[in-house]
Amino acid sequence: MKKLLMLLIVISLSKMGWAQNWGGGIDDEKINWGFSFQYISAELKLVKKPNWRSPFYDPELGAYVTDSLSSIVSPPTPGFGIGFLVSMNVFPNFDVRFTPTLVFTDRTIDYNYVVPGTYNPTAPTAQRKIQTTMVDWPLTLKLKSDRIMNFRAYMLGGLKYSMDLTSGKKNNDDSAAPVNKLLKSKQNFLSYEAGLGFDIYFEWFKMSPEFKLSYSLSDVIKHDSNPYSNPLEKAKLRHFTFSLFFE
């Protein structure tokens, strides 16, 4: 009976040890590789000028071309991203991650005018959408909890450099009337980001659901002279990202 009990204990311990190594031994590697899929919700944090309500005056036409504004808002718009992951284990509970990502997302601003009157007998609402294809280059620090069986939690923070790949021809509006002008994005900018996630170990790989917020450090729109950029002092980009990482 004692021999049978000892045999069962040995078998149980061996299975626990095997279960702890799920993930293909990924925790034993100094550098790991992987890929990610991301859902993104993007919006602009708007800072308006003191006279933002004023109608836009076009000096070339010698006339006002819009009515007074009643509000300017930036609703969240969805997007998605596909990326790669390079993770270096510095200490048992500390990683450095580099996650270059191709991001497809829009940024939208709604301009609501007063009831059409003297200047512009058109609909009292205009929407400007900045369509972008971005390459993000985030460098983050990942602080991990101890692994409990096939699960661990982590939090992260770092900086992200973003570069807009949108073609210049797509944004060429030199010959357009003032009310048909586009709102344009700066080509590159820097953001800070923070988030939390969970490492879930399967037999041959690790999956990490992750929630992250990022916020640009500077203004992300170009301030051309038109009815849409003139009322704005600055616009900072805010992203909420849900990612699935596979290593």
KEPA-216568 format. One line per field, with one value per residue (C-alpha): residue in one letter; x negated, y, z. Coordinates in steps of 0.02 Angstrom, whole numbers. Last residue first. Layout:
<nodes>
residuo: c(a:...)
x: c(X:...)
y: c(Y:...)
z: c(Z:...)
</nodes>
This chain:
<nodes>
residuo: c(e:f:f:l:s:f:t:f:h:r:l:k:a:k:e:l:p:n:s:y:p:n:s:d:h:k:i:v:d:s:l:s:y:s:l:k:f:e:p:s:m:k:f:w:e:f:y:i:d:f:g:l:g:a:e:y:s:l:f:n:q:k:s:k:l:l:k:n:v:p:a:a:s:d:d:n:n:k:k:g:s:t:l:d:m:s:y:k:l:g:g:l:m:y:a:r:f:n:m:i:r:d:s:k:l:k:l:t:l:p:w:d:v:m:t:t:q:i:k:r:q:a:t:p:a:t:p:n:y:t:g:p:v:v:y:n:y:d:i:t:r:d:t:f:v:l:t:p:t:f:r:v:d:f:n:p:f:v:n:m:s:v:l:f:g:i:g:f:g:p:t:p:p:s:v:i:s:s:l:s:d:t:v:y:a:g:l:e:p:d:y:f:p:s:r:w:n:p:k:k:v:l:k:l:e:a:s:i:y:q:f:s:f:g:w:n:i:k:e:d:d:i:g:g:g:w:n:q:a:w:g:m:k:s:l:s:i:v:i:l:l:m:l:l:k:k:m)
x: c(-230:-54:7:192:219:352:303:374:292:287:220:190:273:209:269:416:538:425:406:579:627:460:288:177:140:75:141:52:18:-107:-140:-17:84:86:199:174:271:183:233:72:61:-89:-139:-166:-57:38:-20:89:-6:110:118:98:73:-27:-72:-170:-160:-281:-240:-261:-182:-66:115:224:400:461:529:703:771:621:644:525:379:243:330:190:215:218:73:-34:-13:28:-119:-102:-242:-216:-349:-288:-350:-338:-231:-184:-85:-85:19:-33:51:5:-36:-55:-195:-265:-203:-273:-338:-348:-447:-392:-465:-327:-363:-196:-176:-21:106:217:387:421:610:690:875:984:1151:1268:1327:1305:1358:1188:1161:1324:1415:1395:1444:1286:1142:1088:914:882:702:650:487:471:375:264:110:-46:-137:-316:-317:-482:-474:-592:-553:-556:-501:-644:-764:-811:-699:-698:-536:-523:-344:-265:-110:60:176:360:474:629:681:711:807:710:818:833:984:1096:992:1034:1083:963:896:876:831:686:669:480:486:595:678:722:864:813:849:665:626:536:448:503:406:468:426:437:510:454:524:406:426:257:184:10:-147:-288:-471:-563:-736:-822:-729:-685:-515:-465:-485:-357:-219:-181:-329:-227:-113:-261:-313:-135:-129:-293:-229:-70:-166:-285:-140:-48:-204:-227:-47:-70:-230:-141:0)
y: c(1680:1738:1911:1957:2143:2264:2444:2609:2750:2937:3064:3243:3388:3566:3746:3702:3827:3851:3665:3640:3806:3816:3893:3741:3681:3504:3378:3269:3392:3324:3187:3067:2958:2769:2650:2462:2302:2135:1954:1852:1680:1564:1418:1231:1158:1315:1450:1602:1764:1902:2087:2264:2433:2592:2703:2860:2936:3013:3092:3069:3125:3255:3223:3321:3392:3411:3565:3560:3712:3814:3768:3636:3676:3641:3485:3356:3234:3074:3140:3149:2962:2900:2809:2899:2862:2827:2816:2731:2749:2635:2548:2371:2267:2080:1931:1748:1585:1405:1343:1505:1605:1744:1916:2006:2183:2222:2372:2444:2499:2537:2567:2605:2606:2703:2696:2847:2912:3080:3103:3275:3289:3441:3485:3634:3578:3716:3897:3963:4144:4224:4081:3896:3845:3850:3739:3567:3511:3323:3262:3086:2992:2837:2674:2548:2505:2410:2360:2352:2270:2287:2215:2224:2092:2086:1949:1825:1966:2036:1925:1998:2006:2034:2046:2072:2167:2175:2319:2362:2513:2581:2764:2856:3020:3184:3334:3516:3617:3767:3838:4003:3994:3953:4036:4215:4333:4418:4269:4266:4326:4177:4213:4063:4089:4117:3978:3938:4111:4050:3913:3734:3591:3426:3251:3150:2975:2800:2629:2490:2301:2216:2054:2005:1910:1816:1801:1764:1812:1740:1574:1471:1554:1488:1307:1254:1350:1213:1181:1195:1059:940:974:946:783:726:771:671:518:523:540:394:284:329:279:113:78:119:0)
z: c(-1422:-1465:-1415:-1416:-1404:-1342:-1375:-1313:-1407:-1371:-1496:-1443:-1534:-1516:-1518:-1629:-1707:-1861:-1902:-1974:-2057:-2151:-2127:-2103:-1928:-1954:-1828:-1699:-1555:-1430:-1303:-1381:-1263:-1255:-1157:-1153:-1120:-1151:-1185:-1185:-1268:-1237:-1347:-1356:-1218:-1174:-1055:-1017:-989:-928:-964:-902:-982:-1002:-1148:-1191:-1363:-1490:-1659:-1845:-2009:-1936:-1978:-2098:-2092:-2269:-2357:-2433:-2339:-2396:-2581:-2648:-2764:-2637:-2570:-2586:-2444:-2548:-2649:-2492:-2465:-2290:-2210:-2042:-1917:-1732:-1596:-1438:-1259:-1108:-979:-930:-807:-786:-731:-731:-779:-818:-642:-544:-626:-519:-567:-718:-747:-933:-996:-1163:-1330:-1455:-1641:-1724:-1913:-1959:-2100:-2077:-2127:-2046:-2047:-2048:-2011:-2044:-1965:-1987:-2161:-2290:-2310:-2255:-2208:-2156:-2075:-2050:-1872:-1767:-1818:-1760:-1811:-1790:-1780:-1831:-1818:-1925:-1897:-1984:-1880:-1934:-1773:-1711:-1537:-1442:-1266:-1116:-984:-793:-673:-695:-743:-915:-1023:-1198:-1298:-1486:-1545:-1715:-1764:-1846:-1804:-1804:-1803:-1718:-1701:-1538:-1559:-1575:-1531:-1585:-1526:-1566:-1707:-1791:-1974:-2114:-2273:-2213:-2355:-2445:-2561:-2546:-2364:-2312:-2145:-2035:-1912:-1729:-1604:-1577:-1509:-1352:-1453:-1426:-1346:-1417:-1353:-1513:-1520:-1568:-1521:-1572:-1591:-1604:-1670:-1614:-1663:-1577:-1539:-1377:-1316:-1161:-1171:-1016:-997:-1169:-1117:-1247:-1160:-1036:-922:-762:-829:-845:-665:-607:-705:-626:-453:-480:-545:-396:-273:-355:-343:-160:-124:-216:-118:45:0)
</nodes>
